[in-house]
Amino acid sequence: MQESALFEYVLRLSDDSLILAQRLGEWCGHGPILEEDIALTNISLDLIGQAISLYDLAAAIEGKSRTHDQLAYLRYENEYKNVLLVEQPNGDFAMTLLRQFFFDAFRLPLYEALMQSPVEQLAAIAAKSVKETRYHLKHSSEWVIRMGDGTEESHQRSQAAIDHLWRYTNELFYEDAHDHALQAAGKVPSMAEMQAKWMATVTSVLQEATLEIPKNNWKFDGGREGRHSEHMGYILSDLQYMQRAYPNMEW
Amino acid sequence: MSTNEWPLWEVFIRSKQGLNHKHVGSLRAPDATLALENARDVYTRRSEGISIWVVESVHIHATDIDDAASFFEPSDSKIYRHPTFYEVPDGVKHM
């Protein structure tokens, strides 16, 4: 039970990283300025690096000699367990940065907690990734503050992004039997604890940005169980095209 | 489209071995914090540095190319200012 729970847990982490990286990669060559184009694709590459380590770990736990490429490129949509938040379209720059901010504010405390995990490889990946994630959060926070407290238009676009994305944020803290088994064994932190830390970060940054937390508490989920939004199929057709069209190709 | 461009910043990076910061290029950013972040992303992706300075380009005062003759040429003819006329004794290292 615990092996399959751990596989599922690590797969969720890696799928979040991979799909968000794919989304950020769409900005390559389209960033609003050269500096930000490079920043977004840097973050994307960090996330792909994390995904590779996490997929390797998941494959080792599973023990069916799958590779990270097979996990990344050769599964069907309902086998991906990423949250709906990361698959949402880039939209405008505010939408991309708010999506990133909500994700980073979740990932940082999670990695910090996982550094204490008795699952050694997972703790090692968390320790390596935490530095990258700390920078990602700094970068996205700085932008949220500047856009929110910037011009009338940047404020309005940022608030619109928050109002749209808020419904996807609760799923970050999704828990099921897998999580409960691992939590009981002391291997992973509780999501309630993560949510409290996330909320503290979000509240303080949005306050500084003069942006408001939506009152509407309507929530979406499904991604953790493999039920995705209509955007996921398009992402996967881009992501998997090479491996599907030319099986086992390398470059 | 807005014609208000962000200010230009000059970027100086100290490499792992180097003691001094060296000018590596320039970039645009709305303020100093983001200038440092942009410099990190644009100029240190291949672990080039351990410290970054950014200076808004308007604060740099440069010599005028037209003054080059009076500024720099006079030193060309004073080779005695270079310590090249001394025999270095065998025991002296690191010269």
Interface residues (C-beta under 8 A of the other chain):
Chain A: I33 L34 E35 E36 I38 A39 N42 Y135 K138 H139 E142 R146
Chain B: W6 L27 R28 A29 P30 D31 T33 L34 E37 N38 R40 D41 V42 R45
